[in-house]
């Protein structure tokens, strides 16, 4: 999304949702959070929504009983950062799969 849109994306690691199984795994060993986030087959759908449309998208999600979690922001720039609570970029140490689309 970042490359094709010509924007940068900041994702907040603490806000990325996990399945019940992945949540239990990370609760037992917090050091597995990053590995679980970038190295597993636990999928969510990622969409980019303009800020002035987020309320309408939230309402549509509620109306269809669909979970919706804001996990980051698009901004001017390039690249993707996965930020921890201190603002440290975890993406540099996260060797997850690189899609070439």
C-alpha positions in Angstrom: 0.0 0.0 0.0 2.8 2.4 0.9 4.8 1.9 -2.2 1.8 2.1 -4.6 0.3 5.1 -2.9 3.6 7.0 -2.6 3.0 7.5 1.1 4.7 6.4 4.3 2.8 4.2 6.8 3.3 4.1 10.6 1.8 1.0 12.2 1.5 0.9 16.0 2.5 -2.6 17.1 0.5 -2.4 20.3 -2.7 -1.8 18.3 -2.4 -4.8 15.9 -5.1 -7.4 16.8 -4.3 -11.1 17.2 -6.5 -14.2 17.2 -7.3 -15.8 20.5 -4.6 -18.4 20.0 -1.9 -15.8 19.1 -3.0 -13.6 22.1 -2.5 -16.6 24.4 0.9 -17.3 22.9 2.1 -13.7 23.3 0.6 -13.5 26.9 2.7 -16.6 27.8 5.9 -15.1 26.2 5.8 -11.4 25.3 9.0 -11.7 23.4 7.1 -13.6 20.7 4.9 -10.5 19.9 7.0 -9.3 17.0 7.7 -12.9 15.7 3.9 -13.6 15.8 3.2 -10.3 14.0 5.6 -10.9 11.1 6.2 -14.6 10.9 2.9 -16.4 11.2 -0.2 -17.2 9.2 -2.6 -15.2 11.4 -4.3 -12.8 8.9 -6.4 -9.7 9.1 -7.6 -7.5 6.3 -5.8 -4.2 6.0 -7.6 -1.2 4.5 -6.6 2.5 4.2 -9.4 4.9 5.0 -9.2 8.7 4.7 -9.5 10.3 8.1 -12.7 12.2 7.2 -14.3 8.8 6.3 -13.4 6.8 9.4 -16.6 7.4 11.3 -18.7 6.2 8.4 -16.5 3.1 8.0 -16.8 2.4 11.8 -20.6 2.6 11.5 -20.6 0.3 8.5 -18.4 -2.2 10.5 -20.7 -2.1 13.5 -23.8 -2.5 11.3 -22.3 -5.7 9.8 -20.8 -7.0 13.1 -17.3 -6.6 11.7 -14.3 -5.9 13.9 -12.4 -2.8 12.9 -9.2 -1.7 14.5 -7.2 1.4 13.6 -3.6 0.3 13.7 -1.7 3.2 12.1 -1.6 6.3 9.9 -0.6 7.1 6.3 1.5 10.2 5.9 3.9 12.0 3.5 7.1 10.1 2.9 8.2 6.6 2.0 8.3 3.3 3.7 6.6 1.4 6.5 7.5 1.7 10.2 6.2 -0.7 12.9 6.5 1.3 16.0 6.6 0.2 19.6 5.3 2.2 22.6 8.5 4.3 22.6 8.4 5.1 18.9 11.2 2.6 18.1 10.9 1.2 14.6 10.6 -2.6 14.9 10.4 -3.1 11.2 14.2 -2.9 10.9 14.5 -6.1 13.0 11.4 -7.8 11.6 12.4 -10.1 8.7 8.8 -11.0 7.7 7.7 -11.9 4.2 8.2 -9.2 1.6 5.5 -9.3 -1.0 6.5 -8.2 -4.4 3.2 -7.0 -5.9 
